[in-house]
Amino acid sequence: MRSTATADRVRLTVHHVEEKSLIKRFRLTVLVEDSVPAEGKLKGLKSEHGLSILIEISKPKFSLLMDTGRSPSVVLQNMNVLNVDLNAINAMFLSHGHYDHTGGLLELLRLLRRPIPVVGHPEIFNPKYKLDPYLKYIGLPFKRSQIESVGGRLVLARNPVTLMGGVSTTGEVERVTSYEETRGFWTVKNERFVRDPMRDDQALILKVDGKGLAVISGCAHSGIINIINQAKRLMGTAKVYAVIGGFHLTGASEEVIRSTIKDLEQADPEIVCPCHCTGSKAVREMVKRFGDRCRPLKTGDTLEL
């Protein structure tokens, strides 16, 4: 009897924690993306190849900046147009170590009035290159010491990092699907020029009360389906509410796009919001398959989820 009662108390406690580890709703604002909306919607917005997304939660109040775009001038200009208070941001999350997701970081930290956590994978500082069509450096444009010198309190972890109840990073994503391969990137390891598997690629997960998981990716170099599956495992639920961000399908073969969309349909999200590196071909196919559930994002777009 005693052991049964104890087990019941444990189950109740776990249930209570799970209920507390949910968010009621959140607001998402695209600060930087490759495109801008039609002229006249919001004057003064700028676009560039890159991504920066602001996630705001009201209860408890928490503001998270995911990625910082390619350049500080663009993200700061758009923050001004969109009336975003930089000093309200509580933490920053870097989805991976490419320049178009990290370029604005240093200046944003300089302008903040206080130190804040900057969360990422330990390998974001690894040298990163691409052959397109010749050798180009595409990694972070500054060093770890520079980030720390302007108030960035680095949280570099391979495992998931809890940012608040119901909000977590994926940690290093397990690669399971046969068709989602990381190609075209290079690094230097042990004094050898080798392919970069992009182990630093992570995404953000929000567990929304009564709706399910919102998965927000930067570029999904590890594969958007791999990311979704990891989110399900980590959060202990199969319900996917929204899949948002760059899906890295630019230049992908028809077979890869078809396989991705097929598995995305199996996940059955209520909302699909591709942008950045997803590619126009893949976006068109997603609009065909998901209809009104597919809402491609541009700079300045907001979602209340």
Backbone as CSV, one residue per row, in Angstrom:
resi,resn,N_x,N_y,N_z,CA_x,CA_y,CA_z,C_x,C_y,C_z
1,MET,0.825,-1.207,0.000,0.000,0.000,0.000,0.861,1.259,0.000
2,ARG,1.926,1.196,0.801,2.797,2.371,0.901,3.445,2.670,-0.433
3,SER,3.934,1.605,-1.117,4.619,1.827,-2.395,3.658,2.361,-3.441
4,THR,2.380,1.869,-3.405,1.391,2.358,-4.355,1.080,3.831,-4.121
5,ALA,0.927,4.184,-2.848,0.657,5.588,-2.520,1.796,6.485,-2.960
6,THR,3.033,5.990,-2.721,4.206,6.758,-3.140,4.219,6.954,-4.646
7,ALA,3.900,5.876,-5.377,3.878,5.962,-6.838,2.842,6.963,-7.304
8,ASP,1.659,6.963,-6.619,0.618,7.930,-6.978,1.091,9.353,-6.765
9,ARG,1.798,9.576,-5.652,2.312,10.920,-5.372,3.312,11.346,-6.428
10,VAL,4.162,10.393,-6.858,5.147,10.684,-7.902,4.449,11.064,-9.198
11,ARG,3.406,10.275,-9.543,2.689,10.560,-10.785,2.021,11.940,-10.734
12,LEU,1.440,12.250,-9.585,0.805,13.560,-9.433,1.826,14.683,-9.552
13,THR,2.981,14.461,-8.925,4.029,15.480,-8.975,4.501,15.697,-10.403
14,VAL,4.747,14.590,-11.127,5.201,14.686,-12.516,4.151,15.394,-13.363
15,HIS,2.869,15.038,-13.148,1.789,15.676,-13.898,1.768,17.180,-13.632
16,HIS,1.955,17.546,-12.387,1.957,18.966,-12.004,3.100,19.705,-12.708
17,VAL,4.265,19.092,-12.725,5.417,19.711,-13.393,5.145,19.881,-14.875
18,GLU,4.556,18.865,-15.502,4.271,18.955,-16.927,3.285,20.081,-17.225
19,GLU,2.249,20.209,-16.349,1.278,21.277,-16.563,1.938,22.650,-16.412
20,LYS,2.863,22.761,-15.456,3.559,24.032,-15.261,4.522,24.312,-16.408
21,SER,4.963,23.240,-17.081,5.949,23.394,-18.142,5.282,23.575,-19.493
22,LEU,4.254,24.397,-19.535,3.569,24.739,-20.767,3.453,26.258,-20.842
23,ILE,3.362,26.767,-22.054,3.074,28.188,-22.208,1.691,28.320,-22.825
24,LYS,0.998,29.379,-22.495,-0.375,29.558,-22.976,-0.405,30.017,-24.435
25,ARG,0.449,30.945,-24.765,0.514,31.465,-26.122,1.804,32.269,-26.276
26,PHE,2.152,32.589,-27.507,3.334,33.418,-27.740,3.155,34.226,-29.017
27,ARG,3.967,35.259,-29.109,3.970,36.122,-30.296,5.327,35.992,-30.985
28,LEU,5.307,35.804,-32.284,6.535,35.663,-33.061,6.611,36.794,-34.077
29,THR,7.763,37.459,-34.131,7.984,38.548,-35.083,9.253,38.273,-35.879
30,VAL,9.139,38.338,-37.192,10.301,38.133,-38.063,11.022,39.465,-38.222
31,LEU,12.172,39.573,-37.595,12.947,40.821,-37.656,13.797,40.907,-38.916
32,VAL,14.329,39.767,-39.345,15.153,39.728,-40.559,14.843,38.446,-41.321
33,GLU,14.647,38.602,-42.634,14.457,37.458,-43.526,14.885,37.912,-44.906
34,ASP,14.968,37.005,-45.842,15.490,37.317,-47.164,14.598,38.240,-47.986
35,SER,13.336,38.350,-47.619,12.397,39.136,-48.402,11.601,40.079,-47.503
36,VAL,11.004,41.096,-48.122,10.139,42.036,-47.397,8.739,41.971,-47.996
37,PRO,7.719,42.346,-47.231,6.360,42.327,-47.771,6.169,43.384,-48.849
38,ALA,5.025,43.335,-49.503,4.717,44.306,-50.554,4.824,45.726,-50.021
39,GLU,5.293,46.614,-50.871,5.510,48.008,-50.464,4.222,48.624,-49.937
40,GLY,4.340,49.338,-48.859,3.179,49.991,-48.285,2.705,49.345,-47.004
41,LYS,3.052,48.076,-46.788,2.625,47.405,-45.563,3.359,47.982,-44.358
42,LEU,4.674,48.028,-44.443,5.488,48.621,-43.385,6.670,49.315,-44.051
43,LYS,6.681,50.609,-44.053,7.748,51.352,-44.711,9.016,51.340,-43.868
44,GLY,10.147,51.223,-44.554,11.434,51.290,-43.877,12.056,49.958,-43.544
45,LEU,11.307,48.867,-43.716,11.884,47.547,-43.435,12.942,47.199,-44.481
46,LYS,13.991,46.547,-44.027,15.047,46.087,-44.923,15.141,44.569,-44.861
47,SER,15.556,43.973,-45.955,15.773,42.526,-45.971,17.229,42.240,-46.320
48,GLU,17.662,41.044,-45.966,18.988,40.563,-46.349,18.974,39.054,-46.210
49,HIS,19.953,38.407,-46.820,20.043,36.960,-46.683,20.427,36.634,-45.242
50,GLY,19.455,36.182,-44.479,19.701,35.884,-43.080,18.384,35.712,-42.353
51,LEU,18.476,35.513,-41.055,17.263,35.289,-40.274,17.446,35.792,-38.850
52,SER,16.393,36.413,-38.341,16.319,36.800,-36.933,14.850,36.817,-36.546
53,ILE,14.513,36.111,-35.481,13.126,35.968,-35.052,13.018,36.296,-33.569
54,LEU,12.037,37.118,-33.227,11.766,37.462,-31.841,10.569,36.661,-31.351
55,ILE,10.731,35.997,-30.209,9.650,35.241,-29.580,9.330,35.894,-28.245
56,GLU,8.063,36.293,-28.066,7.640,36.965,-26.847,6.533,36.162,-26.155
57,ILE,6.739,35.891,-24.882,5.775,35.164,-24.067,5.322,36.105,-22.958
58,SER,4.007,36.167,-22.734,3.484,37.153,-21.780,3.465,36.654,-20.345
59,LYS,3.199,35.358,-20.117,3.095,34.820,-18.759,3.884,33.530,-18.636
60,PRO,4.993,33.549,-17.871,5.672,34.738,-17.351,6.317,35.513,-18.494
61,LYS,6.519,36.795,-18.294,7.032,37.642,-19.364,8.462,37.237,-19.719
62,PHE,8.654,36.894,-20.979,9.968,36.417,-21.438,10.113,36.758,-22.907
63,SER,11.245,37.357,-23.254,11.519,37.755,-24.628,12.826,37.119,-25.087
64,LEU,12.745,36.344,-26.158,13.897,35.589,-26.667,14.177,35.970,-28.112
65,LEU,15.427,36.300,-28.396,15.832,36.583,-29.767,16.553,35.359,-30.323
66,MET,15.981,34.769,-31.360,16.606,33.634,-32.024,17.309,34.120,-33.284
67,ASP,18.618,34.072,-33.275,19.479,34.520,-34.369,19.412,36.042,-34.535
68,THR,20.403,36.594,-35.215,20.541,38.055,-35.257,20.752,38.612,-36.657
69,GLY,20.440,37.794,-37.681,20.610,38.271,-39.044,22.066,38.353,-39.454
70,ARG,22.283,38.944,-40.603,23.627,39.021,-41.184,24.402,40.253,-40.735
71,SER,23.680,41.370,-40.531,24.366,42.621,-40.201,23.589,43.383,-39.134
72,PRO,24.278,44.088,-38.250,23.591,44.837,-37.198,22.713,45.958,-37.733
73,SER,23.109,46.591,-38.819,22.335,47.729,-39.326,20.923,47.325,-39.724
74,VAL,20.776,46.160,-40.342,19.459,45.718,-40.805,18.568,45.322,-39.641
75,VAL,19.080,44.514,-38.725,18.240,44.078,-37.608,17.852,45.265,-36.722
76,LEU,18.759,46.211,-36.530,18.442,47.387,-35.711,17.445,48.303,-36.410
77,GLN,17.592,48.479,-37.721,16.632,49.277,-38.489,15.229,48.683,-38.374
78,ASN,15.140,47.355,-38.535,13.835,46.709,-38.495,13.235,46.697,-37.090
79,MET,14.087,46.595,-36.078,13.592,46.704,-34.708,12.946,48.072,-34.489
80,ASN,13.566,49.089,-35.027,13.049,50.449,-34.892,11.695,50.590,-35.593
81,VAL,11.605,50.076,-36.823,10.356,50.152,-37.588,9.237,49.380,-36.888
82,LEU,9.591,48.236,-36.306,8.592,47.363,-35.683,8.364,47.675,-34.201
83,ASN,9.016,48.737,-33.712,8.870,49.159,-32.305,9.252,48.054,-31.318
84,VAL,10.348,47.392,-31.603,10.860,46.342,-30.719,11.876,46.952,-29.760
85,ASP,11.683,46.721,-28.482,12.583,47.227,-27.451,13.719,46.229,-27.245
86,LEU,14.889,46.575,-27.693,16.050,45.696,-27.550,16.296,45.338,-26.091
87,ASN,16.122,46.296,-25.207,16.437,46.076,-23.796,15.399,45.237,-23.057
88,ALA,14.341,44.841,-23.749,13.365,43.930,-23.155,13.759,42.471,-23.381
89,ILE,14.774,42.241,-24.216,15.188,40.867,-24.534,15.910,40.247,-23.340
90,ASN,15.465,39.051,-22.957,16.026,38.353,-21.799,17.155,37.392,-22.142
91,ALA,17.153,36.863,-23.379,18.166,35.883,-23.771,18.231,35.820,-25.294
92,MET,19.339,35.294,-25.796,19.499,35.072,-27.228,19.877,33.618,-27.469
93,PHE,19.404,33.104,-28.594,19.702,31.723,-28.987,20.232,31.736,-30.407
94,LEU,21.391,31.134,-30.608,21.992,31.030,-31.940,21.754,29.618,-32.469
95,SER,21.011,29.514,-33.576,20.643,28.195,-34.093,21.829,27.433,-34.668
96,HIS,22.830,28.163,-35.177,24.064,27.543,-35.666,25.081,28.644,-35.958
97,GLY,26.276,28.242,-36.357,27.368,29.196,-36.433,27.647,29.806,-37.782
98,HIS,26.644,30.071,-38.604,26.847,30.731,-39.885,26.616,32.238,-39.769
99,TYR,27.322,32.995,-40.586,27.343,34.466,-40.492,25.970,35.096,-40.655
100,ASP,25.095,34.496,-41.485,23.808,35.113,-41.763,22.803,34.940,-40.622
101,HIS,23.213,34.231,-39.574,22.375,34.064,-38.378,23.029,34.684,-37.138
102,THR,24.242,35.178,-37.289,24.985,35.649,-36.117,25.597,37.033,-36.283
103,GLY,25.548,37.595,-37.484,26.281,38.825,-37.780,25.904,40.032,-36.936
104,GLY,24.647,40.096,-36.485,24.219,41.255,-35.699,24.472,41.124,-34.210
105,LEU,24.947,39.965,-33.784,25.033,39.663,-32.351,25.865,40.653,-31.556
106,LEU,27.072,40.929,-31.997,28.002,41.728,-31.207,27.458,43.136,-30.941
107,GLU,26.923,43.766,-31.971,26.413,45.127,-31.809,25.164,45.147,-30.919
108,LEU,24.318,44.151,-31.042,23.130,44.078,-30.185,23.534,43.956,-28.721
109,LEU,24.539,43.132,-28.453,25.019,42.975,-27.074,25.652,44.271,-26.563
110,ARG,26.337,44.987,-27.418,26.950,46.268,-27.023,25.880,47.271,-26.595
111,LEU,24.756,47.257,-27.297,23.706,48.238,-27.046,22.809,47.873,-25.866
112,LEU,22.828,46.619,-25.468,22.040,46.206,-24.308,22.608,46.824,-23.034
113,ARG,21.752,47.054,-22.075,22.184,47.699,-20.832,22.594,46.704,-19.753
114,ARG,22.525,45.422,-20.079,22.852,44.413,-19.067,23.351,43.150,-19.764
115,PRO,24.116,42.308,-19.053,24.533,41.024,-19.616,23.338,40.076,-19.726
116,ILE,23.306,39.252,-20.769,22.251,38.251,-20.919,22.842,36.933,-21.430
117,PRO,22.136,35.811,-21.207,22.611,34.527,-21.731,22.556,34.489,-23.254
118,VAL,23.578,33.909,-23.843,23.606,33.629,-25.283,23.803,32.127,-25.417
119,VAL,22.772,31.439,-25.889,22.756,29.976,-25.909,23.101,29.457,-27.292
120,GLY,23.935,28.445,-27.338,24.299,27.825,-28.608,25.052,26.531,-28.377
121,HIS,25.469,25.932,-29.444,26.235,24.678,-29.417,27.729,25.009,-29.328
122,PRO,28.534,24.173,-28.669,29.971,24.467,-28.560,30.689,24.615,-29.900
123,GLU,30.159,24.005,-30.964,30.853,24.034,-32.251,30.465,25.222,-33.128
124,ILE,29.698,26.173,-32.572,29.372,27.351,-33.390,30.616,28.163,-33.732
125,PHE,31.665,28.016,-32.926,32.900,28.768,-33.174,33.896,28.025,-34.066
126,ASN,33.554,26.818,-34.491,34.427,26.090,-35.407,34.551,26.853,-36.727
127,PRO,35.696,26.755,-37.408,35.818,27.396,-38.721,34.826,26.779,-39.703
128,LYS,34.154,27.619,-40.493,33.130,27.126,-41.404,33.335,27.724,-42.792
129,TYR,33.307,26.845,-43.788,33.578,27.249,-45.164,32.576,26.615,-46.120
130,LYS,32.504,27.231,-47.309,31.669,26.690,-48.376,32.404,26.873,-49.701
131,LEU,32.245,25.942,-50.614,32.802,26.046,-51.962,31.663,26.460,-52.887
132,ASP,31.542,27.759,-53.154,30.361,28.239,-53.876,30.682,29.475,-54.714
133,PRO,31.333,29.390,-55.864,31.950,28.182,-56.432,33.397,27.997,-55.945
134,TYR,33.881,28.995,-55.177,35.237,28.920,-54.643,35.163,28.997,-53.121
135,LEU,36.285,28.799,-52.460,36.321,28.738,-51.010,35.925,30.069,-50.376
136,LYS,34.902,30.021,-49.507,34.429,31.212,-48.798,34.270,30.887,-47.315
137,TYR,34.643,31.849,-46.469,34.412,31.697,-45.033,32.983,32.127,-44.730
138,ILE,32.214,31.285,-44.040,30.813,31.595,-43.758,30.484,31.449,-42.263
139,GLY,31.516,31.425,-41.424,31.302,31.241,-39.992,31.050,32.545,-39.253
140,LEU,31.056,32.468,-37.916,30.873,33.652,-37.081,31.916,34.709,-37.426
141,PRO,31.505,35.976,-37.511,32.454,37.038,-37.857,33.216,37.590,-36.665
142,PHE,33.155,36.925,-35.517,33.892,37.383,-34.338,34.177,36.198,-33.416
143,LYS,35.017,36.464,-32.427,35.474,35.406,-31.538,34.631,35.335,-30.258
144,ARG,34.796,34.212,-29.561,34.107,34.009,-28.287,34.449,35.121,-27.294
145,SER,35.709,35.494,-27.242,36.137,36.518,-26.283,35.458,37.858,-26.533
146,GLN,35.182,38.166,-27.799,34.507,39.422,-28.132,33.063,39.421,-27.622
147,ILE,32.403,38.288,-27.735,31.019,38.169,-27.250,30.989,38.364,-25.736
148,GLU,31.910,37.727,-25.056,31.957,37.814,-23.596,32.317,39.227,-23.137
149,SER,33.130,39.919,-23.927,33.575,41.260,-23.522,32.450,42.290,-23.559
150,VAL,31.373,42.014,-24.313,30.258,42.965,-24.397,29.011,42.446,-23.677
151,GLY,29.193,41.462,-22.793,28.085,41.046,-21.932,27.359,39.797,-22.324
152,GLY,27.848,39.084,-23.320,27.234,37.812,-23.683,27.678,36.716,-22.730
153,ARG,26.745,36.175,-21.967,27.051,35.084,-21.035,26.776,33.769,-21.754
154,LEU,27.812,33.207,-22.343,27.659,32.066,-23.233,27.243,30.796,-22.492
155,VAL,26.206,30.155,-23.024,25.747,28.847,-22.552,25.908,27.901,-23.734
156,LEU,27.043,27.236,-23.789,27.369,26.378,-24.928,27.193,24.918,-24.517
157,ALA,26.171,24.271,-25.071,25.830,22.915,-24.637,25.412,22.061,-25.822
158,ARG,25.822,20.790,-25.782,25.403,19.831,-26.798,24.015,19.274,-26.505
159,ASN,23.649,19.260,-25.232,22.333,18.751,-24.854,21.319,19.898,-24.822
160,PRO,20.020,19.589,-24.731,19.006,20.647,-24.708,19.181,21.592,-23.526
161,VAL,18.886,22.856,-23.751,18.938,23.879,-22.706,17.517,24.401,-22.478
162,THR,17.032,24.309,-21.244,15.720,24.847,-20.907,15.840,26.357,-20.701
163,LEU,15.075,27.107,-21.472,15.117,28.569,-21.398,14.064,29.113,-20.433
164,MET,12.955,28.396,-20.333,11.928,28.631,-19.315,10.996,27.425,-19.401
165,GLY,10.039,27.318,-18.484,9.111,26.209,-18.543,8.383,26.176,-19.872
166,GLY,8.495,25.056,-20.595,7.831,24.928,-21.880,8.615,25.448,-23.064
167,VAL,9.824,25.933,-22.839,10.668,26.441,-23.924,12.062,25.840,-23.799
168,SER,12.522,25.182,-24.853,13.823,24.504,-24.809,14.477,24.525,-26.181
169,THR,15.789,24.415,-26.182,16.495,24.149,-27.427,16.446,22.638,-27.666
170,THR,16.682,22.230,-28.887,16.682,20.789,-29.193,17.941,20.099,-28.713
171,GLY,19.010,20.881,-28.513,20.312,20.263,-28.351,20.768,19.705,-29.692
172,GLU,21.860,18.971,-29.687,22.384,18.375,-30.915,21.367,17.387,-31.473
173,VAL,20.980,17.562,-32.717,19.874,16.801,-33.299,20.334,15.435,-33.809
174,GLU,19.604,14.425,-33.411,19.895,13.069,-33.884,19.501,12.952,-35.349
175,ARG,20.411,12.445,-36.175,20.155,12.305,-37.611,19.597,10.902,-37.877
176,VAL,18.347,10.818,-38.285,17.674,9.530,-38.447,17.200,9.287,-39.876
177,THR,16.631,10.299,-40.520,16.074,10.114,-41.854,17.172,9.784,-42.870
178,SER,16.794,9.062,-43.907,17.774,8.646,-44.917,18.055,9.725,-45.950
179,TYR,17.129,10.664,-46.124,17.241,11.644,-47.207,17.721,13.020,-46.759
180,GLU,17.758,13.275,-45.450,18.200,14.585,-44.954,19.697,14.519,-44.642
181,GLU,20.495,14.970,-45.594,21.945,14.927,-45.450,22.509,16.352,-45.475
182,THR,23.497,16.562,-44.634,24.169,17.863,-44.598,25.323,17.838,-45.587
183,ARG,25.201,18.622,-46.647,26.214,18.622,-47.706,26.661,20.037,-48.031
184,GLY,27.866,20.141,-48.568,28.337,21.411,-49.100,29.070,22.305,-48.121
185,PHE,29.261,21.834,-46.881,29.936,22.646,-45.877,31.234,21.984,-45.433
186,TRP,32.209,22.836,-45.095,33.548,22.337,-44.774,34.070,23.005,-43.513
187,THR,34.988,22.325,-42.852,35.618,22.875,-41.664,37.050,22.347,-41.585
188,VAL,37.781,22.770,-40.570,39.123,22.266,-40.318,39.121,21.579,-38.958
189,LYS,39.503,20.319,-38.941,39.515,19.547,-37.702,40.796,18.730,-37.629
190,ASN,41.498,18.847,-36.501,42.783,18.141,-36.334,43.729,18.406,-37.503
191,GLU,43.757,19.683,-37.913,44.639,20.159,-38.995,44.315,19.520,-40.341
192,ARG,43.058,19.130,-40.525,42.622,18.561,-41.796,41.362,19.275,-42.274
193,PHE,41.308,19.553,-43.563,40.152,20.171,-44.199,39.139,19.062,-44.485
194,VAL,38.005,19.090,-43.764,37.038,17.983,-43.848,35.613,18.537,-43.993
195,ARG,34.700,17.658,-44.362,33.291,18.033,-44.460,32.750,18.401,-43.082
196,ASP,31.921,19.419,-43.043,31.312,19.866,-41.787,29.913,19.260,-41.668
197,PRO,29.687,18.363,-40.714,28.350,17.768,-40.542,27.366,18.711,-39.859
198,MET,27.816,19.890,-39.481,26.965,20.902,-38.851,26.291,20.372,-37.590
199,ARG,27.084,19.789,-36.706,26.540,19.293,-35.440,26.017,20.436,-34.567
200,ASP,26.440,21.662,-34.883,25.986,22.804,-34.090,24.573,23.258,-34.446
201,ASP,23.981,22.669,-35.477,22.639,23.068,-35.893,21.594,22.617,-34.873
202,GLN,20.857,23.585,-34.307,19.810,23.306,-33.332,18.551,24.085,-33.701
203,ALA,17.483,23.805,-32.981,16.231,24.530,-33.180,15.617,24.814,-31.825
204,LEU,14.509,25.534,-31.848,13.808,25.924,-30.642,12.478,25.171,-30.566
205,ILE,12.085,24.778,-29.356,10.808,24.088,-29.153,9.998,24.826,-28.098
206,LEU,8.728,25.084,-28.402,7.798,25.652,-27.427,6.630,24.688,-27.265
207,LYS,6.309,24.357,-26.043,5.188,23.462,-25.752,4.002,24.325,-25.349
208,VAL,3.008,24.406,-26.251,1.894,25.337,-26.092,0.674,24.598,-25.549
209,ASP,0.139,25.095,-24.484,-0.978,24.468,-23.782,-2.180,24.256,-24.705
210,GLY,-2.627,23.006,-24.801,-3.811,22.671,-25.582,-3.595,22.621,-27.077
211,LYS,-2.384,22.904,-27.545,-2.120,22.954,-28.978,-1.026,21.985,-29.427
212,GLY,0.033,21.866,-28.632,1.138,20.997,-29.008,2.441,21.748,-29.151
213,LEU,3.327,21.235,-29.973,4.673,21.784,-30.098,4.787,22.775,-31.245
214,ALA,5.436,23.900,-30.962,5.851,24.830,-32.004,7.359,24.652,-32.171
215,VAL,7.773,24.258,-33.366,9.183,24.002,-33.662,9.684,25.115,-34.567
216,ILE,10.728,25.820,-34.127,11.254,26.962,-34.878,12.709,26.683,-35.235
217,SER,12.985,26.576,-36.520,14.339,26.249,-36.982,15.003,27.459,-37.615
218,GLY,16.340,27.472,-37.550,17.099,28.527,-38.210,17.306,28.187,-39.668
219,CYS,18.033,27.091,-39.912,18.250,26.608,-41.278,17.935,25.124,-41.430
220,ALA,17.773,24.413,-40.325,17.482,22.971,-40.369,18.527,22.203,-41.172
221,HIS,19.792,22.525,-40.944,20.858,21.767,-41.611,20.828,20.298,-41.188
222,SER,20.317,20.021,-40.018,20.218,18.647,-39.541,18.950,17.962,-40.046
223,GLY,18.124,18.688,-40.793,16.901,18.129,-41.370,15.679,18.505,-40.555
224,ILE,14.701,19.141,-41.190,13.527,19.607,-40.454,12.731,18.436,-39.877
225,ILE,12.722,17.293,-40.549,12.004,16.123,-40.015,12.766,15.545,-38.833
226,ASN,14.073,15.479,-38.921,14.878,15.053,-37.767,14.625,15.966,-36.568
227,ILE,14.526,17.257,-36.828,14.283,18.234,-35.760,12.912,18.019,-35.123
228,ILE,11.892,17.828,-35.954,10.541,17.583,-35.432,10.517,16.324,-34.568
229,ASN,11.150,15.265,-35.049,11.172,14.012,-34.290,11.903,14.174,-32.959
230,GLN,12.973,14.948,-32.968,13.700,15.208,-31.721,12.835,16.001,-30.745
231,ALA,12.117,16.975,-31.268,11.235,17.784,-30.419,10.170,16.915,-29.754
232,LYS,9.602,15.991,-30.495,8.596,15.079,-29.940,9.176,14.246,-28.803
233,ARG,10.375,13.720,-29.030,11.008,12.881,-28.002,11.293,13.693,-26.740
234,LEU,11.848,14.876,-26.925,12.242,15.685,-25.772,11.051,16.159,-24.947
235,MET,9.988,16.545,-25.627,8.839,17.121,-24.935,7.773,16.095,-24.569
236,GLY,7.973,14.860,-25.027,7.056,13.796,-24.631,5.666,13.921,-25.204
237,THR,5.559,14.440,-26.416,4.257,14.538,-27.061,4.414,14.380,-28.564
238,ALA,3.398,13.798,-29.201,3.429,13.602,-30.644,2.700,14.715,-31.394
239,LYS,2.017,15.595,-30.651,1.224,16.648,-31.285,2.104,17.814,-31.713
240,VAL,2.118,18.076,-33.011,2.879,19.201,-33.559,1.897,20.287,-33.972
241,TYR,2.053,21.437,-33.410,1.157,22.574,-33.663,1.652,23.427,-34.833
242,ALA,2.936,23.811,-34.793,3.480,24.697,-35.825,4.929,24.331,-36.131
243,VAL,5.290,24.454,-37.405,6.681,24.274,-37.845,7.055,25.536,-38.601
244,ILE,8.080,26.222,-38.112,8.381,27.583,-38.562,9.883,27.723,-38.832
245,GLY,10.239,28.470,-39.890,11.644,28.831,-40.088,12.220,28.379,-41.410
246,GLY,13.548,28.352,-41.460,14.253,27.892,-42.646,14.347,26.373,-42.650
247,PHE,14.002,25.757,-43.788,14.010,24.289,-43.890,15.149,23.776,-44.767
248,HIS,15.987,24.658,-45.243,17.173,24.340,-46.050,16.871,23.379,-47.205
249,LEU,15.922,23.782,-48.048,15.580,22.984,-49.231,15.897,23.723,-50.528
250,THR,16.585,24.858,-50.431,17.042,25.557,-51.635,18.006,24.653,-52.401
251,GLY,17.706,24.399,-53.654,18.570,23.550,-54.462,18.415,22.062,-54.205
252,ALA,17.504,21.671,-53.337,17.292,20.248,-53.046,16.620,19.562,-54.237
253,SER,16.851,18.280,-54.370,16.245,17.517,-55.456,14.744,17.372,-55.230
254,GLU,14.036,17.040,-56.295,12.588,16.820,-56.181,12.297,15.682,-55.210
255,GLU,13.144,14.674,-55.206,12.949,13.527,-54.315,13.040,13.940,-52.851
256,VAL,14.043,14.777,-52.527,14.207,15.240,-51.143,13.034,16.120,-50.728
257,ILE,12.618,17.030,-51.604,11.477,17.898,-51.299,10.222,17.065,-51.105
258,ARG,10.018,16.096,-51.987,8.834,15.235,-51.894,8.842,14.433,-50.588
259,SER,9.983,13.878,-50.227,10.092,13.083,-48.997,9.873,13.947,-47.763
260,THR,10.430,15.154,-47.789,10.262,16.078,-46.661,8.801,16.432,-46.462
261,ILE,8.122,16.784,-47.546,6.720,17.183,-47.444,5.846,16.006,-47.024
262,LYS,6.163,14.836,-47.514,5.411,13.641,-47.114,5.504,13.416,-45.609
263,ASP,6.716,13.509,-45.061,6.892,13.301,-43.626,6.343,14.478,-42.813
264,LEU,6.365,15.663,-43.414,5.769,16.827,-42.757,4.254,16.641,-42.657
265,GLU,3.664,16.076,-43.693,2.232,15.768,-43.659,1.917,14.749,-42.568
266,GLN,2.805,13.780,-42.379,2.619,12.783,-41.323,2.643,13.436,-39.944
267,ALA,3.486,14.449,-39.787,3.547,15.176,-38.517,2.266,15.977,-38.286
268,ASP,1.605,16.355,-39.374,0.289,16.997,-39.358,0.229,18.287,-38.536
269,PRO,1.132,19.238,-38.793,1.052,20.515,-38.056,-0.141,21.343,-38.511
270,GLU,-0.673,22.146,-37.614,-1.770,23.047,-37.973,-1.260,24.229,-38.784
271,ILE,-0.009,24.593,-38.560,0.574,25.758,-39.226,1.965,25.402,-39.734
272,VAL,2.263,25.760,-40.988,3.596,25.583,-41.575,4.039,26.940,-42.109
273,CYS,5.154,27.443,-41.590,5.619,28.781,-41.969,7.063,28.716,-42.461
274,PRO,7.269,28.395,-43.746,8.629,28.341,-44.283,9.167,29.729,-44.601
275,CYS,10.480,29.868,-44.575,11.109,31.134,-44.948,12.593,30.901,-45.201
276,HIS,13.323,31.991,-45.414,14.786,32.009,-45.520,15.305,31.001,-46.539
277,CYS,15.902,29.906,-46.099,16.597,28.972,-46.986,15.717,27.815,-47.461
278,THR,14.405,27.932,-47.304,13.522,26.847,-47.718,13.505,26.703,-49.234
279,GLY,13.595,27.800,-49.933,13.617,27.767,-51.398,12.227,27.897,-51.990
280,SER,12.113,28.647,-53.081,10.811,28.936,-53.682,10.105,27.681,-54.184
281,LYS,10.870,26.736,-54.723,10.264,25.505,-55.239,9.601,24.718,-54.120
282,ALA,10.311,24.541,-53.009,9.761,23.805,-51.871,8.575,24.549,-51.268
283,VAL,8.664,25.874,-51.191,7.558,26.669,-50.634,6.302,26.497,-51.486
284,ARG,6.454,26.528,-52.809,5.298,26.340,-53.703,4.639,24.989,-53.461
285,GLU,5.456,23.952,-53.303,4.907,22.615,-53.059,4.199,22.544,-51.711
286,MET,4.732,23.229,-50.715,4.093,23.236,-49.398,2.757,23.968,-49.436
287,VAL,2.699,25.045,-50.189,1.432,25.770,-50.337,0.396,24.864,-51.003
288,LYS,0.813,24.105,-52.010,-0.101,23.176,-52.687,-0.617,22.109,-51.726
289,ARG,0.285,21.553,-50.933,-0.077,20.441,-50.051,-0.859,20.884,-48.825
290,PHE,-0.453,22.003,-48.218,-1.043,22.414,-46.944,-2.101,23.508,-47.080
291,GLY,-2.191,24.111,-48.250,-3.221,25.123,-48.465,-3.100,26.286,-47.494
292,ASP,-4.218,26.633,-46.851,-4.249,27.770,-45.935,-3.395,27.553,-44.691
293,ARG,-3.029,26.306,-44.429,-2.175,26.034,-43.261,-0.747,26.498,-43.489
294,CYS,-0.370,26.717,-44.745,0.990,27.149,-45.078,1.030,28.669,-45.229
295,ARG,1.842,29.309,-44.400,1.955,30.768,-44.403,3.428,31.164,-44.522
296,PRO,3.948,31.285,-45.736,5.348,31.699,-45.900,5.599,33.038,-45.216
297,LEU,6.737,33.170,-44.560,7.038,34.367,-43.788,7.997,35.293,-44.506
298,LYS,7.852,36.580,-44.224,8.753,37.604,-44.725,9.134,38.536,-43.570
299,THR,10.110,39.371,-43.811,10.523,40.357,-42.810,9.331,41.203,-42.374
300,GLY,9.164,41.333,-41.068,8.085,42.153,-40.533,6.825,41.385,-40.191
301,ASP,6.714,40.134,-40.646,5.516,39.355,-40.348,5.444,39.018,-38.866
302,THR,4.232,38.950,-38.335,4.015,38.555,-36.950,2.984,37.433,-36.892
303,LEU,3.134,36.574,-35.914,2.196,35.489,-35.668,1.809,35.511,-34.204
304,GLU,0.533,35.354,-33.938,0.040,35.190,-32.563,-0.364,33.737,-32.440
305,LEU,0.390,32.956,-31.701,0.171,31.502,-31.651,-0.090,31.023,-30.222
